[in-house]
Amino acid sequence: MSLAIIQGMKGYTSMLVKAIVIAIAVALIYTQDLSIVFSNALVFSSANITNYILVIPFLIAYIVYRKRRMLTAHALEHRVKAFRLDDAIGLTLVFIALMLYIYGSLTLYAMEYHIYSIPVFVAGLTALLFNLKILRHSIFAIIILAYLQPPPAELLSEIAGDLSWISATLAETMLKAYGLNVALQVDYGAPALVVSKGDTQTPFFVGEPSSGLFSTIGLSLFALIAAYIARGALWKRAIMYVIGFPIFFMLNALRISIILLLWYHYGEQVSEAFHAMSGSIMAVPGTLAILIIGERLLRVRISIGSISNANKGCEHCQTSRSLKEHICLVCSRLLSSVKIDGKTIARFFLIALIVASMFAVNASQVQAQSSLASRVASFDMLSIDGREKDTVGIFLPEIDGYRLEYSYRDQRVEKVLRQDAALAYRYVKLEPSTGEDGGTPAEIRRLMQPSIYAAVQISTGKHRWEDSMLIYPSRVGRPTAEVLELKDVQLDKDSNARFFVYIRPGQKNAEAVLYWFERVPLKFGDAYENRNIQIVFWSYMSTLARNGFIKDESDVKGAEEFYLSMAKPVKAYWKSITEELLAQKNVENTVRHRFPLVMGTALLPASLLSIREFARFNSARSRSKSIYSRLAHDDKAIVDAVVNAERKKRKEGIGGGDRPLLGKAYATTEEVMVEYRRLVNRDVSINDILLMLKNARDSGLVKSMIISIDDEPKVVWKSNVRV
């Protein structure tokens, strides 16, 4: 059996070599980005939303293996030109991908640009090394590569905030239906399910990681696979994919309910164990639900395996081989294998040149950094545990008249908001010493000094204070904070901060906060990842008044002016760091300033060649009509047979049945033979039919096509003449 497998793989050696070349080119250019992506995916925890990425290579391998004969059939098509439209489109896609890569390197969203350029790059190399038909049949596997990078975290954070409240509300309803004493509270700034057990009330926060958004996005990959293995109309398969989102979201609410029930009945260890693996478990019932809905309600056919007799030949294979066909015109068996010729080797060298050019671009960056930028860039976020005090002077600068002190790390906020770090500091006002301490201990005197809290929250997303206090509670009918002031204030000519004064529900003391976001690359181990850094100044209004920063606790205008006096030097500090980090990019700056011109130049050759090909197609069609009109009646019969077989197929129903592709206007060789015999009213051998079809194809009167039935190739015929 192993010998048979090896023998069977020999026919795909050249295809495999080309695929390996594509994989190596991607790995070389995107090494750092892919190492970050898969390193993060290998972290197994309840807060990690990217574990599904580990499945992507296996899914792509399955799709390619399933389509291997279909891809090989299209790869066997003759290349009549040294440079084809396929090459022009392939090179254009490669160029666009590399420009996106270079342009993205200039932005603070480099990782997102790089990862999203991978599918474009792979699509270009596929068209270049193979052809556009193989690209069309590989597009599903290529699209899956986009799942390597979730959508932008800023967008997800806004949606996750809404969904966390909806998930908490659904979980509360389920738990109350079960009979558990639970209440949804908003006093914590994030939705919290407070479970009463005896005299103890324990809050369980439903933060962004538990909102269901991130798990739904990852698990939607399985909805995509379910839609792929289904056989039916495209719109039905699209519905299967779309319904995966609400199904997985509802499963997430059920998951939260089960976690709380396990905690209530069996303790924290059992619930945490289920919490860690429950995200992956949801993939099974969710995918089964999608398949059942597709099969029972949408009436699609689920096809996991391929046709069992796909490799078996027929008695006419030898005839097709004698006609120098690479695929049998009757049974569609592959009759030859793909060869690596001189043109393919030339394309290998071209790809090597592209990869070398990208290495040169990356090496052209200036490596010099000032001590200011290097301090931020050199601090390893993976080693922050136990080194929080070392961050003083890194994420916040010293301000004249104040002493900066590290205060504490809020790990509860980190867990709820899916943050890398939530660090709190104090700016202590420096006052002349009077030499009198009145016997007060030094630590107490230090804490009694006038100060204001500043926080640095590092994450991929953006969490806004008013979302937790106002927007999300109101959407689920919960009490909201009382707003005393909410507006944008100007930090410098290019940026604003958000100033918010409010009173929490059930509280009396007003709080004032001013915050804004920065975005910089931070070090995580051996790689750099871009993060949003939220800078926050916060205090009670009464504390500001007691420390003498404002006149009284109702002095909102004074609080705004005081916060701005503290925030502006911090903003200037971060602006200098950001500008210096971006100024290092030389080639990227050139691309950025000429981006429209560069992209227009890239698209021009492919556009001109596409117009030329379209003109040639119309010219060939007109020529076919002229040839057909001059044929004798018996010679026209083979074309008429193809046309009549197409019409019969069309009447059977386009897109219907178990094999919708054959519902289109295509005719198999057997169907053409039946129709030809009816037209000429005599028996004709299938070998004669094959010869006539080949001659008609060479004359441009008909064309042979390879369509996919359950991912297996099938040769069909279509007329180029409208009779």
N, C-alpha and C positions, 0 to 999 in steps of 0.2 A: 504493500500500500504506500509506503514511504517513497518507493521508486516511482510509483505512478504520480505522486504529488510533485516530485522533483521534475519528472518528465513534463508534467502539465505546466510547471512554472517556467520552463525554458522558453515557451512562447511569449512570455511577458517580460523577459530579461531586459530588452531595450526600453520598454515602458517603465520598468522599475528603475533603470539607470537614470532616465530623464527625471523621474519623480525625486530620486535622491539628489540630483543636481539642484532642483528647486528647493528642496529641504535644506541643503547645505548653504545655498545663497541666503535664504531667510535666516538661518542660524547665525551666519557670520555677520550680517548687517544688524540684526536685532538681538545680538547675544545678551547685552545688558538688560534690555527690556524684558526678554523672555525669562531670564534668570530671576528677575524680580517677581514676575507674574507667577512662575511655578514655585518659587520659594514661599511666597505668600499662600499659595494654594495648599502647600504641604503642612501648614499650621492647622492642626485639627482642634478647633475650639468652637463653642456655641456662638461666639461673636464673629467668626470668620465666615464670610459669605462667598468665598471664591473656591471652595473645595471642589465644586462641580467642574472646574477647569481641568482637573486631572482626567476627567472622562473624555475630553474633547479629542485628544489624539486617537483614542480607540474608536470613537464614533466616526471620525474621518476615515480611518483605516477600514472600518466595516463598510462604509458607503463606497469607497473606491474598490474594495474587493467585490462587493455585490455588483458593481457596474463594470467590472474588469473587461468582460467580453464586449460590452457596448462601447467602451472607450477604445479598445483595441480595434474594433471594426472601423471606427472613424479615423483612427491613426493610420490605417492602411490605405486611406484615400491618397491618390497620386498627387504629388507636388509638381506641377508643370512649370513653375517659375522659381527662380532663385529668391526673389523677394515678393511676398504676397501681401494681400490686404491684412491677413492674419498677423503678419510680422509688424505691419505699420500700427495696427491697433494694440498689439502686444507691447511694442516699444513705447507707445504713447501711455499705456497704463503703467508701465514700469517707471517712466519719467514722472508721471503725476504722483505716484507713490513716493518716489524719492524727494520730490519737491515738498510734498506734505511732511515728510520726515524732517527735511532740513528746516522748513518754515516752523514746524512744531518745536524744534529744538530751541528756537528763539523765544518761544512763549513759556509761560509757567505751567503749561499743560502738555509738556513734552511727551510724557508717557502715553497720554490719550491719543495724541496725534500719531505717535509711532505705532501703537498697536492697531489703530484703525487704518493705518496705511498698509498693514500686512495683507489683508484680503485683496487690496488693489494690486499690490506687488505680485502676489501669487497668481492672480488672474492674468496679469501681463505676461509672466513667465510661461504660464500654461498656453496662452495663445501663441507665444513665440516659439516654444519647443514643440508644440503639437499643432492645434488649429482651433478655430473659433467653435467648431461643433463639439470638440472635446471640452472646451471651456463651458459651453452651454450645459453639458451633462455633468460637469464637475462643480457647477455654481453652488449647489446646495452644500457640498463639503467646504467650499471656500467661504460661504456666508457664515458657517459655524465658527470660523476663525474670529469673527467679530465678537464672539462671546468671551474671548480672552480678556477683554476690558469691559467692565460694566459701564453703563451710561455715566455722564458727568456727575460727580458726587454732589455738587451744588444743587442740581436739579433733583437728584434722588432725595436729598435731605428735606427739601420742601415737601415732596410727596410723602416721604416716610413719616413726617410729623403728622400729617392728616391720617395716614393709615394706621399709625400706632394707636390713635384714639379710637378709630373704628374697630381695630382688632381687640382693644381692651373692652369696648362696649359689647362686642359679640361674645368674648370670653366670659364677661360678667353675666350675660343672658344665659349662656350654657351652664355656668356653675350654679346660678340660682335655680335653673330648671332641675339640676341634680339635687338641690337642697342644701348647698353649701352657703354658709353665712359670709357673704362677700359684698364689698361696696367699692365703687369706683371713686377715687378721691383725686382732686386736682391741686391740693395745697402744696404738693411737692414740686410743681413746675413741670412735671411729666406725668402722664397717666399712671396711676398706681392702683392695683387691685389689692385692697386691704382685706385680708382673711382673718376672721375672728375664730380663735381656737381657745376655748376656755375664757380666761380673763385677759388673754394676750391678743393684741392686734398686730399682724405682720404685713407690711406693705411689699408688694411685688411689682417692680416697675416694668412697664411695657414701653421701653425706649425704642430708638430707631432700629437697633439690631433685631428686635422682636416685632417690628411693625408688619412683617410679612412681605415687604416690598423686595428686599434683597434676596430672600429665599425664593420668592416668586419669579424674579428675573432669572436666577440661576436655574430653577427647575423648569422654566419655560423651554429650556433646551430639550427636555424630554418630551414636551408637547410638540416641539418641532420634529423630533424623531418619529413620534407617533403619527404626525401628519405625513411624514415621508414614506413610512411603510404602508400607509393606507392607499388604496387604489380607487379612484373616483374622480369626479369633477374637481377642478382646481378650487372653486369657491367652497366646496364642502371641506376640502383639506385645510383651507384657510380658516374656516370656522372652527375646525378641530384645534388649530393652534391658538386661536384667540380665546376659546373657552378654557384653555389651560390656565390662564391668569386668574379668573375668579375661583376656579377649582383649587388651585394651590393656595390662594389667599384664605379661603375658607378652611382648608386643612391646617393653615398656620394658626388660626384662631382656635381650632380644635386642639392643636398641639399645646398651646398655652394653657388651655383648660386641663389637659391631661397632666401637665407638669405640676400645676397647683394641686390637683387631686392626689398625685403621687406624694407630694410634700405633706399634704394634710394627713394621709393615711399611713405612709411608710417612712417619712423623714426626708431630710435634705439630701443624703447621699444617693438615694434611689432616684429622686427627682432630678438631681444634677447629672446623673449617669444618662438618664433618658434625654435630658436637655441637650447633652453633647452630641448625641447621635440621631436625635429626632428629625433634624433637618434633612438628612440623607434618607431616612426611612420614608418621608413624605413622597419621595419620587415614585415609589412602587404603587401605592393606592391611587395617586394622582394620574399616573400614566395609564393604569388599568381603567380608571373612570373615563378618561379621554377616548381610549380605544373602544370601550363599550358604547359610549354615546355615538361615536362615529359609525360603529357597525349597526347598532340597533335603531338609532334615530335618523342618521344621515344616510344610511344604507351604503356605506363604502365597504370595500373588500379589504381585509387586512392581509397583506402579503409579506411574510418574513423571509421565506426562502425563495430561491430562484427556480426556474423551470428545470425539472430533473433531467430531461433529455436534450438540454441545450447543446451538449457537445457531440451528440450522435449525428452522424452524417446521413446522406441519402444516396440513392443510386445515380443522382444527377450531379453530385459534387465533382466527379471527374470531368463532366462536360463543362461545368463552370470554370474548372482549372484550365482546361484546354483553351477557353476563351480569354485566359489571362486575368481572370477575376480573383480578387483576394477574399471574397466571401461568396458562398454558394447562393446563386440567384433563386433557388427553390427553398432549401431548408435553412438558409442563413448561417450555415456553419462556417467558421473562420478557416480559410484554406492556407494562410501563410502567416508569418509573424513580422513584427515591426523590426526594421533594420536601422542601425545607426550609420548614416552616410556622411559624406563630407560636409554637406550643408548643416547637418546636426552638430558636427564637431565645431564648425565655424560659429554656430550659435552658442555652444559651450564657452568658447573663447570670449565671445561678446559679453556673456554673463559674468565671466571672471573679470573682465575689464570694468564692468559696472560695480562689482563688489570692491575691487581695488580702488576705484574712484571714491566710493563712500568711506573707505578707510582713510584716504587722503583728506577728505572733507573733515572727518572727525578729528584727525591729527592736526588740523590747521588751527585749532582753537588755542587762544592764548591761555596759558595755565597760571599766570601770575595773579595773585589775590592779595588784597591788603589784609592787615591783621584783623580788621573789623569783620570783613566778609569771611575770612578763613575760620574765625572762631565759631561762627554759625555753621559753616559748611563742614567743619571737622568734628562737631559734637555728634556722637553716635547715639541715636535715639533708642536703639535696641539695648543699650547699657544704662538707660536712665534710672532704672530701679536702684535705689540706694545712693544715687548721685544727684538727686534733685537740687541740693544746695549748690552744686557746681554750675547750675544754669544761671546763677546771679550774674548779671552783666552780659549774658549771651542773648536772651530773648527780650530783655528790657534793659535800657541804658540807665546810667546814673543821671540824676537831674539836679541841677544847682539848688542848694538849699535843702536837699533831702538825702536821706540815706536809704539805699535799697536793701531790703532783707527778704530772704526766703521765709515763707510762712508755713504752707502745708500743700499736700497733693490730694485732690478730691477724686478718689477712685470710684465713688458712686456715680459722679457725673460722667466719668470716662466710660463706665459700663452702660449707662442709660443712653448716652449720645454717641457711642461708638467712636471714642476719641483715643488718640495715642497717648495724650497726656493732658491733664488739667491742673496747672500749677498756679498757686496763689502766692503773691508777694505783698510786702508793705513798703510804701514810701513814707518814711518817718521824717517829720519836719525837724530840721536842726535848729536848736535854740541855744542861746548863750547860757553857759552853766553859771548858776548862782552860788555854787559851793555849798548849798544847804540841801540835805536830803531828808531831814526830819526823821531819821531812823528807818526810812522806807527801803526795803531790799532793792538791789540794783535791777533785778528782773522785773519787779513790779513797776519801778520807775520807767523802765524801757517800754513796757506795755502801755503805760499811761501817757506816753508822749503822743502828741497829735500825729495822726497818720491816716493814710487812705489805702484801701486795698486795690491792688491791680492783679489781674489774672491773665494767663496765657493758656488758651485752649487749642490744641493741635489736633487736626483731624482732616479727613478727606472731604468732608461735607461742610455745610455752613448752617449753624443753628442760631436763629434770631430770638432774642429775649421775648419780644412781643408775641411770637408764635405760641410759646408755652403759656404766657399769661393771658392772652386775649383770643387769638384766632382758633386754636384747636379746642379749648374748652367750650367756646360758643357753638362750634359745629356739632357737638354732641350734647348740647343742652346743659352744660355745667356752668357753675359760677365763674365769672372772669374777674380779673383785677380792675380796680378803679384807676382810670388814667388821669394823671394830673398834667402830664406833658409828654408828647411823642412827636419828634421831628428830626430832620436831618440838620446837622451843623457842619460848617466847613472847617476842615483841618488845614488844608492848603489849597492852592488854586486848582489842583487836579483831583482831590478826593474829599469825601464827606464821612462823617461818623453819625451814628444813631444815638440820640439822647432820649432817654425814657425815664419818666418819674411815675411811680405807681404805688398802689396799696394792695397787697394780696387779699384774697377773700378771707374774711374772718379776722383780719389783722387791723391794727390801728396805725402802726408806724409806716411812714412813706419811705420808699427806697428809690435811689437815683442811680442810673447806670448809663455809661457812655461806652460804646464799643464800635469796632470796625475790623475789617479783615485784611490780612496780608497773605501773599502766596509766594513761597520760596521753596527751593529744593533742599531737603534735609537728608542727612546721612542715616541709612538703615543698613548696618553691617558694611558690606563692601560696595553697596550701590546707593544711588541717590533717588529719592522719590519726592515729587512735589506735594506739598501739604498747604492747607489753609490754616493760617494762624489768626485766631480771634484775640484781639487785645481788648481788655475790659477794665474799666474803672468803676468800682461799685462801693456804695456805702449807704447807711441810713441817713435820712435828712437830719434827724436829731443828732447823730454823731458828727456830721459835718458842722452843725451849729455849735455843738459843745467844744469841738476842736478849734473853733474860731475861723473856719474856712468860709462860712457864710454867716449872714446876720442872724437868721433864725431858721427854724425848720420849715417855714413856708417860703423861704427865699429861693424859689426855683431858678430865677434868672442868675442869682449869685452862684448856685450850684453849677449851672451851665458854664459860666465864665471860669470858675475854678477848674472844672474838669478839662476845659479846653487849654488852660494854662499848663496842665499836666500832660495832656495828650499830644500837643504839638511837637515838643521835643522827642517824644517817643516815635511819632510819625516820621519826623526828619531822620531819625536813626534808621528806621526800616527802609525808608526811601533810598538812602545812600547804599544800603546793602543790596537792595533789589536792582538798582541801576548798575552797580558794579558787576553783579552776577550776570546780567544780561549783556553788558558791554563786552564780555569776553567773546561773544559769538561774532566771528568775522564773516564767514561764508553765509551764515544765516541772515545777517543784516543785508547783504547784497540781494539775496532772494526775496527778503521781505519788501524792500523798496521797489522791486521790479516784479512782484508776484503776478499781477495781471498779464504783463508782457510775456513772462516766462511760460505761464499756463496757456496763453493764446498761441505762442509759438509751438508748444508741444502738441496742441490739438490740430494745428493747421494741416500737417501732412496726412494724418488719418482722415480728416474731413475731405480733403481733395481726392484722396484715393477712393473713399466711399462714394463720392459723387461720380467719379470715373467708373467704378464698378456698376453703379446703378444705371448709368448711361449705356454701358456695354450689355447689361442684362436686357434692357428694353430693345436695343439693336438686335440682339440674338433672338429675341422673341418675334420681332418683325420678320427677321430672316427665316425663322421656322415657319411662319405663316405662308411666306412666299414659296418655300420648298414644298409644303403640304399641298398647296393649290396646284402644283405642277405634277403631282404623283398620279399614277394610274390607280384605278379603283381598287385592284387587289393589294397594291402597296399601301393604300390608305387604311386598309382594314386593321392593321396592327395598332395604328394610332387610334382609330375609332373604337377598337376593343378596349384600350386603356381608358378612353373617355367614358364609354358605357359602363365599365366596371366601377369607375369613380362615381358615376351618377347613382348606380345601385347602392354603393356603399353610403352615399350621402342620404339616400332615402331611408336607410336602416336607422338613421338617427345619429346626429353628430354628438359625440361625447357620451353616448349612452352605453349601457351594458357593462360587463366586467372588464372589457378592454377598450376604454374610451378612445385611445389613439387610433384604433382601426375604424372608429366611427367617422373619422375625417375622410376627405376625398383622396384616399390612397387605394391602390389595388395591388394585391399580391400576384405573383407570377401565375399561380394556379387559376385565379379569378380571370386574369387576362386571357389565359388559354381557353377557358370555358366560353368566354364572350367571343373570342376570335373564331372558334369552331362554329358558333351559332351564326356569325356574320357570313362566313364563307360556305357554310353548310357542307363541310367535309371534315374528316378526321385529320388532325395535324399533331405530330408528335411534340412533346414538350421541348425536345432538343431543338427542333425547328423554331419553336416559339422563342427560346432563349437567343438563338442567332438573330432572329428578326428584331427582337427587343434591343439587342446590343447594337445592331446597325441603326435602328431608329434613334437610339441614345447618342451614337457617334454623330448623327446628322443634326442633333439638337431638337428633334421632334418630341422626344420624351426624356425623362430623367429618372434615374434610379435613386432611391433615398433609403436611408437606414433609420427606422423608427424604433422606439423602445417599448417593449411589452414586458412588464415586470422586470425591467432593467436588463432584458436580453435583446440582442439585435434582431431586427426583422427587415428583410429587403422588400420594398414596395416600389410601385411605379406611379408616375404622375405625368400627365400630358403637358407639354409646353405650348400646345396649340388649342385655342378655343374653337371647337367644332360646333 
